[in-house]
Protein backbone atom coordinates (compact mmCIF):
# COMPACT_ATOMS: atom_id res chain seq x y z
CA UNK A 1 0.00 0.00 0.00
CA UNK A 2 2.89 2.41 0.64
CA UNK A 3 3.64 2.43 -3.10
CA UNK A 4 0.78 4.93 -3.21
CA UNK A 5 2.87 7.45 -1.28
CA UNK A 6 5.73 7.16 -3.73
CA UNK A 7 3.30 7.62 -6.63
CA UNK A 8 2.16 10.91 -5.08
CA UNK A 9 5.76 12.14 -4.88
CA UNK A 10 6.32 11.08 -8.49
CA UNK A 11 3.16 12.90 -9.61
CA UNK A 12 4.28 16.06 -7.82
CA UNK A 13 7.67 15.75 -9.50
CA UNK A 14 6.01 15.41 -12.93
CA UNK A 15 3.87 18.47 -12.23
CA UNK A 16 6.93 20.46 -11.14
CA UNK A 17 8.75 19.46 -14.34
CA UNK A 18 5.72 20.57 -16.37
CA UNK A 19 5.66 23.85 -14.40
CA UNK A 20 9.32 24.37 -15.26
CA UNK A 21 8.68 23.70 -18.94
CA UNK A 22 5.82 26.20 -18.89
CA UNK A 23 7.96 28.77 -17.08
CA UNK A 24 10.72 28.37 -19.64
CA UNK A 25 8.26 29.32 -22.38
CA UNK A 26 6.76 32.16 -20.34
CA UNK A 27 3.39 30.44 -20.01
CA UNK A 28 2.66 31.74 -16.51
CA UNK A 29 -1.04 30.88 -16.67
CA UNK A 30 -0.04 27.23 -17.10
CA UNK A 31 2.46 27.52 -14.25
CA UNK A 32 -0.31 28.78 -11.98
CA UNK A 33 -2.68 26.03 -13.12
CA UNK A 34 -0.08 23.35 -12.46
CA UNK A 35 0.72 24.89 -9.10
CA UNK A 36 -2.93 24.36 -8.17
CA UNK A 37 -2.63 20.72 -9.21
CA UNK A 38 0.45 20.39 -6.98
CA UNK A 39 -1.45 21.83 -4.02
CA UNK A 40 -4.13 19.17 -4.50
CA UNK A 41 -1.56 16.38 -4.83
CA UNK A 42 0.26 17.56 -1.71
CA UNK A 43 -3.00 17.58 0.23
CA UNK A 44 -3.76 14.04 -0.93
CA UNK A 45 -0.22 12.97 -0.05
CA UNK A 46 -0.56 14.37 3.48
CA UNK A 47 -3.77 12.42 4.00
CA UNK A 48 -2.26 9.19 2.69
CA UNK A 49 0.92 9.66 4.75
CA UNK A 50 -1.09 9.58 7.98
CA UNK A 51 -1.82 5.90 7.42
CA UNK A 52 1.26 4.68 5.57
CA UNK A 53 5.03 4.75 5.87
CA UNK A 54 7.77 4.34 3.33
CA UNK A 55 10.35 1.59 3.42
CA UNK A 56 14.00 2.64 3.59
CA UNK A 57 14.37 2.12 -0.15
CA UNK A 58 11.25 4.16 -0.84
CA UNK A 59 12.48 6.88 1.52
CA UNK A 60 15.71 7.11 -0.50
CA UNK A 61 13.66 7.35 -3.71
CA UNK A 62 11.52 10.04 -2.07
CA UNK A 63 14.66 11.98 -1.16
CA UNK A 64 15.91 11.87 -4.77
CA UNK A 65 12.50 12.97 -6.03
CA UNK A 66 12.35 15.84 -3.52
CA UNK A 67 15.81 17.02 -4.59
CA UNK A 68 14.66 17.17 -8.22
CA UNK A 69 11.50 19.04 -7.19
CA UNK A 70 13.61 21.58 -5.29
CA UNK A 71 15.90 22.08 -8.30
CA UNK A 72 12.84 22.62 -10.52
CA UNK A 73 11.34 25.01 -7.98
CA UNK A 74 14.55 27.06 -7.77
CA UNK A 75 14.69 27.44 -11.55
CA UNK A 76 11.00 28.35 -11.74
CA UNK A 77 11.55 31.04 -9.11
CA UNK A 78 14.57 32.35 -11.03
CA UNK A 79 12.53 32.51 -14.24
CA UNK A 80 9.59 34.13 -12.45
CA UNK A 81 11.58 37.02 -10.96
CA UNK A 82 11.41 39.29 -14.04
CA UNK A 83 7.74 38.41 -14.55
CA UNK A 84 6.95 39.25 -10.92
CA UNK A 85 8.87 42.51 -11.15
CA UNK A 86 6.87 43.47 -14.26
CA UNK A 87 3.66 42.57 -12.46
CA UNK A 88 4.66 44.67 -9.45
CA UNK A 89 5.48 47.60 -11.74
CA UNK A 90 2.12 47.30 -13.48
CA UNK A 91 0.27 47.18 -10.18
CA UNK A 92 2.24 50.16 -8.87
CA UNK A 93 1.43 52.08 -12.07
CA UNK A 94 -2.28 51.39 -11.69
CA UNK A 95 -2.17 52.55 -8.07
CA UNK A 96 -0.63 55.86 -9.13
CA UNK A 97 -3.32 56.33 -11.73
CA UNK A 98 -6.09 55.67 -9.22
CA UNK A 99 -4.74 58.11 -6.64
N, C-alpha and C positions, 0 to 999 in steps of 0.2 A: 504493500500500500504506500510506502514512503517514496516510491518512484514518482508518485503524483507531485510531491514537493519539488523534486528535481525538474519535472516538466514545467512547473510554474517558473522556476528560475530561468529555464531555457526559453520560455515564451517571453519573459521580460527582456532577456538578452536580445532575442530577435526583434522585439519592438524597439529597443534602444538602437540597434543597428539600422533599422528602418528610419528612426528619427534622425540619426546621423546622416543617412543618405539624403533625406529631405532637407536637412539643414545645409548640406553641401550645395544643393541646388537652389537654396533660398526659398524653399516652399515652407514658410513658417506656419501656415494654416495646417498643413499636414503634420508638422512637428507637434503643434498643440493638440491635434486630434489623437496622435499616437501617445502623447503624454497622458491623455485621459484614459486610454486603453491600459497604460502601465499602472495608473492609479487603481484601476479595477483589478488587474492581475495581482498587484501587491496586496490589496484587501483580501482577495481570495486566498493568496498564499498565507497571510497571517492567520486566517481562519483554519486552514488545513494544518498549519504548523502547531496549533494547539493540541492536536490529537496524534501527531506523527513526529518521528525523529529520523534524521538521516544516519546512515551507517558512516563509518570513517571514510570509506571510499567515496560515498556520495557527498560528504562534507568537503572533501578535497575538490571534487568536481564543482561543488557550489562555490568554493573559494575562487577557482579559476574563472567561473562564469561571472562572479561579482567583480573581479579585477577587470574583465573585458567591459562590463557595464560601466564601471568607473572611468575607464579610458574613453569610451564613447561619450559619456556625460561631459567629461572635461573638454573634448573637442567640440561638442554641441555648444557648450557655454562660450568657448572661444569664438566660434562662428556667430553666436547670437549677440555678442557685445556690440558690434557696429549697428545691428538692427535695433537693439534696445536703446542705444544712444540716439538713433534717428527717431524712434518712437517718443523718447523723452523730449527731444527737441520739438517735435510736432505738438505734443501735449502742452509744452511750455508756451509755444507760439499761440495756440488756441486760447490759453489762459490770458495772455496779454491782450488778445483781441477782445475777449469778453469783459475785461476790466476797464 
